[in-house]
Each structure stands twice: as structure tokens, then as C-alpha cells.
Amino acid sequence: MAYRWKNTFTRADATPEAHFLNRRAFVGAIAAGVGLGMAGSRASAQDTLKPNDWDEITNYCNFYEFGTGKEDPPRYAKALTTSPWSIEVDGMVDRPGAYDVNDIMSEMTIEERIYRFRCVEAWSMIIPWNGFELADLLAMAGVQDGAKYVAFETLYRPEEMIGQRYPVLDWPYVEGLRLDEALHPLTIMATGIYGKPMPKQNGAPMRLVVPWKYGFKSIKSVVRITLTDKEPPTSWNRAGPQEYGFYSNVNPNVDHPRWSQATERVIGSGLFASRQPTLMFNGYQEEVASLYEGMDLAKHF
């Protein structure tokens, strides 16, 4: 498996983890100019953020398949069996089938992407993901003409995923993207954090990450990807269509019906720290705004 470093923020925006990261490789990549355009455009907006460390990222997370509390996924996800693991890719593809995650990884170039993460609950982090562009996986399967959407499905295994024993959502968890969103170079399948394999509570062994959308769009522990010409159902939209739209782009100008989205609480910044303004598209407006040109983003929320 090849590794390539591609940065969106600067290293200063994430907690230093010398034990986990090859800093010499990182510095070499920066010196070579890899990703400097995006890094420079983001760094100034992050100067005042307190970095997130491994414990914050892995101990403060949502994964309702293991319970609705922030402390539940780290406690109960240990029961999840992640090997062997395959992802069924079907629908409008040339090469449908069950793709073993090890086979997928052997064909991919794993990059580090340091991304903002913004939860719909109005808290945020900066997370150093490792992964590959979703577009590369879709290319392996061969997207057919006429496909317009990509649907995703999480593992359903209630004997190991204790939260699935309760009707909190209509299991299994499902999500979806428009095809152009899925093919955007910022959209990745994440396989790790801080250079370590993906923790179970964060979506092992492989999860979606779409940094300009609220976190629940970044579906965890993916077992199925379907190419389709119809907009697929999504779990939170199905549970509360007035609260959770299909697009779920981070938008400080469109509030959740029960709270404002104009500001966010930065995890790790302290109990009495000021909330920071939420940025349009979570700070990725320059890269993704063109995807929604002409759309009413309050209507298509």
C-alpha cells in the first residue's frame, strides 16, 4: 500500500502525535509543495483553534449503533468484528461484487487529510484522517452512464452493535451523495486517524468522510455502496425530514429547527471558551460552492 501526504490544513492545526506520524515524510512533502495551495488557504482560519488529540477524537464521537451517548461508542465498539470485511459495490457499475477491504487498500494510495469536522449538534474538531479518494474506489467498480447518486449502507449486526437492538433509527444506517459530490477530490474513504488504523468507535475499518457536510453524512463501517439514478434514502432524513435534509451542507445561515448553526463549540477548547463562527461549507466554500450553483440552499438543506 502506497502512502502519499496531501494536506488541507497545516500540521499546527492538529495535535502533534510524534509517536504516530512520520514527521520527516510530512516535512518532505510540504517542502516539495504537496497540497500547499489548499494548506495556505485554510491555515489562517484555524490559527485560534485548540488542536484535537487522539483521546478527544476517539472518546467524543457519535455512533448510534453502539448507543446514543458520547461515551457509548468507545465503551461498546470493542465488540465489533472488523476482519474479515468486504464492501459490496453494486447497482449501476461495470464490475459489481464484494470487494475485500485488504484488496481495496492494496490498490489505493493512502493520504493524510487534515480536515475540519463539524457535527450537526454544533460542535467541531480538526481530525487528521488517513484514506483515499472515494472516486478511486468507484473507478475500480466502473461507474455506468446514467448513474446520478451513490448510496451507502452501514453494517447491521445487532449481536455486536448494541445500539441496533433499539429502534432509535431504522437500521441499517444508510446515507447518500450526489455522484458529483462523491467524485469530488475532497471526498474520501477514511481508513485511519493519526496514521493508525481506524478505531472501531470512529467507523472501522472504513468510513466515508465528506468534510463540507455535517458529520452524520460521513457514514461509518461501510458494507455496501450502490450506484443509482434515483436519490437514495438517508437515515436521518427518514427519521426527521424537517430537520435533516438530503444535502446537509454546513451552512451557518440555515438553522436546525431546534438550535442555531451560526456558531460552534470547539471540542478541547475548554468549558468557558467562546464559540466560534461556523464557516459556509465548513470552510470549503472555494472548493465546493460550484457544486450547488443556482440552488436554493435553504430549500435544499
C-alpha positions in Angstrom: 0.0 0.0 0.0 1.5 3.3 -1.0 1.4 6.4 1.2 1.2 10.0 -0.1 0.8 13.1 2.1 -1.7 15.6 1.0 -2.6 18.4 3.4 -5.6 20.7 3.7 -4.6 22.4 7.0 -1.1 22.8 8.4 0.3 20.4 10.9 0.0 23.1 13.6 -3.8 22.7 13.4 -3.8 19.1 14.6 -2.3 17.9 17.9 1.3 16.8 17.5 1.4 13.0 17.7 5.1 12.2 17.2 4.5 8.6 18.2 2.0 8.0 15.4 3.2 10.2 12.5 6.3 10.1 10.3 7.1 13.8 10.6 10.1 13.6 8.3 7.8 12.3 5.5 5.4 15.1 6.2 8.0 17.9 6.2 9.4 16.4 2.9 6.0 16.6 1.3 5.5 20.2 2.4 8.9 21.1 1.1 8.0 19.6 -2.2 4.9 21.7 -2.4 2.3 18.9 -2.0 -1.0 20.5 -1.2 0.4 23.9 -0.3 -2.4 25.7 -2.2 -5.1 24.3 0.0 -3.0 24.4 3.1 -2.3 28.1 2.7 -5.9 29.0 2.1 -7.1 27.2 5.3 -4.3 27.9 7.8 -5.3 31.5 8.7 -8.8 30.5 9.6 -7.5 27.9 12.0 -4.9 29.9 13.9 -7.0 30.3 17.1 -8.4 26.7 17.3 -7.2 24.5 20.0 -5.9 21.3 18.4 -7.6 18.0 19.0 -5.7 15.0 20.3 -6.2 11.3 19.9 -8.2 10.9 23.1 -10.6 13.7 22.1 -11.2 12.3 18.7 -11.7 8.7 19.8 -13.6 9.4 23.0 -16.1 12.1 21.9 -18.0 10.7 19.0 -21.4 9.7 17.7 -22.0 6.1 16.6 -25.6 5.3 17.4 -25.1 1.7 16.5 -23.3 1.5 19.9 -25.5 3.9 21.9 -26.7 7.5 21.8 -24.2 8.8 24.4 -20.8 10.2 23.6 -19.3 7.6 26.0 -21.1 4.7 24.4 -19.1 4.1 21.2 -15.7 3.8 23.0 -17.2 1.5 25.6 -19.2 -0.8 23.4 -17.5 -0.8 20.0 -14.8 -3.2 21.2 -17.3 -6.0 20.5 -17.2 -5.2 16.7 -15.5 -7.8 14.5 -13.8 -5.9 11.7 -11.9 -8.8 10.0 -12.7 -10.2 7.5 -14.6 -7.3 6.0 -15.8 -6.6 2.5 -17.8 -3.9 0.8 -20.5 -4.9 -1.7 -20.4 -2.5 -4.7 -23.5 -2.9 -6.9 -26.1 -1.1 -8.9 -25.0 0.9 -12.0 -21.4 -0.4 -12.1 -19.5 -2.4 -14.6 -17.8 -4.7 -12.1 -20.2 -5.4 -9.2 -19.2 -7.6 -6.4 -17.9 -7.9 -2.9 -14.6 -6.1 -2.6 -12.4 -7.2 0.3 -11.0 -4.2 2.2 -7.5 -5.6 2.0 -7.7 -5.8 -1.7 -9.1 -2.3 -1.9 -6.3 -1.0 0.2 -3.6 -2.7 -1.9 -4.8 -0.7 -4.9 -5.1 2.7 -3.2 -2.7 5.4 -2.4 -3.3 6.3 1.3 -3.0 10.0 2.0 -3.2 12.1 5.1 -6.1 14.6 5.0 -6.4 17.1 7.9 -10.0 18.2 7.8 -12.4 20.2 9.8 -15.2 18.0 11.2 -18.5 19.8 12.1 -21.3 17.9 13.8 -24.9 19.0 13.3 -25.1 19.3 17.1 -22.9 22.4 16.7 -19.6 21.1 17.9 -16.4 20.8 15.9 -12.9 19.2 15.7 -10.0 19.1 13.4 -9.1 15.5 12.5 -6.1 14.1 10.7 -7.7 11.3 8.6 -5.8 8.7 6.5 -7.6 7.4 3.5 -8.1 7.6 -0.3 -10.4 9.4 -2.6 -13.8 7.7 -3.0 -13.5 8.4 -6.7 -10.7 5.9 -6.9 -12.9 3.1 -5.4 -15.7 4.0 -7.8 -13.3 3.8 -10.7 -12.4 0.3 -9.6 -16.0 -0.7 -9.9 -16.6 1.3 -13.1 -19.5 3.8 -12.9 -22.0 3.4 -15.7 -23.5 6.2 -17.7 -26.8 7.4 -16.2 -25.7 6.9 -12.5 -26.5 10.1 -10.6 -26.2 9.1 -6.9 -24.2 7.0 -4.6 -25.9 5.2 -1.7 -24.1 3.8 1.3 -25.0 1.3 4.0 -23.5 0.6 7.4 -23.0 -2.9 8.9 -26.1 -4.4 10.6 -25.0 -6.8 13.3 -27.1 -6.2 16.5 -25.3 -9.1 18.3 -22.2 -6.9 18.2 -23.7 -3.4 17.7 -25.7 -3.0 20.9 -27.4 0.2 19.8 -29.1 -1.7 16.9 -31.2 -3.6 19.4 -33.2 -0.5 19.9 -35.4 1.4 17.4 -33.5 4.7 17.6 -33.3 4.7 13.8 -34.5 2.4 11.1 -31.5 0.1 10.8 -29.2 -0.4 9.0 -27.9 3.2 8.8 -28.0 4.5 5.2 -26.6 7.6 3.5 -26.2 9.1 0.1 -24.4 11.6 -2.1 -24.9 13.0 -5.5 -22.4 11.5 -7.9 -20.6 14.8 -8.4 -20.2 15.1 -4.6 -18.9 11.6 -4.4 -16.4 12.2 -7.1 -15.1 15.4 -5.6 -11.4 15.1 -4.6 -12.2 16.2 -1.0 -14.5 13.2 -0.5 -12.5 10.3 0.9 -12.9 6.8 2.3 -11.0 7.0 5.6 -9.1 4.1 6.9 -7.3 5.6 9.9 -6.6 8.5 12.2 -3.1 9.9 13.0 -1.5 7.2 10.9 -3.1 4.4 13.0 -5.9 2.1 11.8 -9.4 3.5 12.2 -10.7 2.9 15.7 -13.9 0.9 16.0 -15.8 3.7 17.6 -14.9 6.1 14.7 -16.1 3.7 12.0 -13.6 0.9 11.5 -12.4 -0.5 9.2 -13.5 2.1 6.6 -15.8 5.1 6.6 -16.8 7.9 4.4 -15.6 11.5 5.1 -17.2 14.5 3.4 -15.7 17.5 5.2 -18.1 20.2 3.9 -21.2 18.4 5.2 -22.4 17.7 8.7 -20.8 14.7 10.3 -23.7 12.3 10.1 -23.3 12.3 6.3 -19.9 10.6 6.8 -21.3 7.1 7.3 -19.2 4.7 9.3 -18.3 1.0 8.9 -19.5 0.8 5.3 -20.5 -2.5 3.9 -22.4 -1.5 0.8 -22.1 1.1 -1.9 -24.7 1.3 -4.6 -24.7 3.5 -7.8 -28.2 4.5 -8.8 -30.1 7.0 -10.9 -32.5 7.9 -8.0 -31.9 9.9 -4.9 -31.4 7.3 -2.1 -33.0 7.4 1.3 -30.9 8.6 4.2 -31.4 7.6 7.8 -31.7 11.0 9.5 -33.8 12.4 6.7 -36.1 9.5 7.0 -36.3 10.0 10.8 -36.8 13.7 10.7 -37.2 15.2 7.2 -37.9 18.7 8.5 -34.6 18.7 10.5 -32.2 16.7 8.3 -32.1 17.3 4.5 -30.5 15.1 1.9 -27.7 17.6 1.3 -26.9 18.5 4.9 -24.2 21.0 3.9 -22.7 23.0 6.7 -24.5 26.4 6.5 -24.4 29.0 9.3 -27.3 30.8 7.6 -29.7 27.8 7.9 -30.5 26.9 11.5 -31.5 23.5 12.7 -35.2 23.8 13.8 -34.1 23.4 17.5 -30.8 25.3 17.6 -28.7 27.8 15.7 -26.0 26.7 13.3 -24.3 30.1 13.2 -21.6 29.2 15.8 -19.9 26.0 17.0 -18.3 24.7 20.2 -14.7 23.6 19.5 -14.0 20.3 21.4 -11.0 20.7 23.6 -11.2 24.5 23.8 -12.4 24.4 27.4 -15.7 24.7 29.2 -15.8 28.6 29.1 -14.3 29.2 25.8 -16.1 31.3 23.3 -18.0 29.7 20.5 -16.5 30.3 17.1 -18.4 31.4 13.9 -19.3 28.5 11.6 -18.0 28.9 8.1 -20.0 28.3 5.0 -19.5 24.7 3.7 -17.4 24.2 6.9 -14.6 26.4 5.3 -14.5 24.6 2.0 -16.6 27.1 0.1 -13.9 27.8 -2.5 -13.6 24.1 -3.4 -17.3 23.0 -3.4 -19.6 26.0 -3.8 -19.8 25.4 -7.6 -21.5 22.1 -7.0 -24.6 24.0 -5.7 -24.6 26.9 -8.1 -28.2 28.1 -8.7 -29.6 26.0 -5.9 -31.6 27.5 -3.0 -29.5 26.2 -0.1 -32.3 26.9 2.4 -34.7 24.8 0.4 -32.2 22.1 -0.5 -30.7 22.0 3.0 
